[in-house]
Amino acid sequence: MAVLSTKKRQSLKSSQFALPGKGEGKGGKGAGSYPIPDASHARNALARVAQHGTASEKAKVRSAVARKFPDIGQAGKAKKSGKKGK
């Protein structure tokens, strides 16, 4: 996973968090939870919310990750490749 420094995290847009802040904090932006600026962080967000999130937080994070990275979290579903395996 790429390093996300405090400065980089603070510069992320609200759309780059699975659970955006509520308008509190510096500049009225809010901290936000579960940053998903890239696929690696999105996978990490899914893992962390599975460990520590409420049922509603889990649903919101899964939805945000699915919107931004449709291929993540689809391990249980067969992918169409056009090739037949042995």
Summary of the structure (lengths in Angstrom):
residues: 86
radius of gyration: 15.3
end to end distance: 33.2
largest distance: 56.9
contacts: 189
relative contact order: 0.15
helix: 47%
strand: 7%
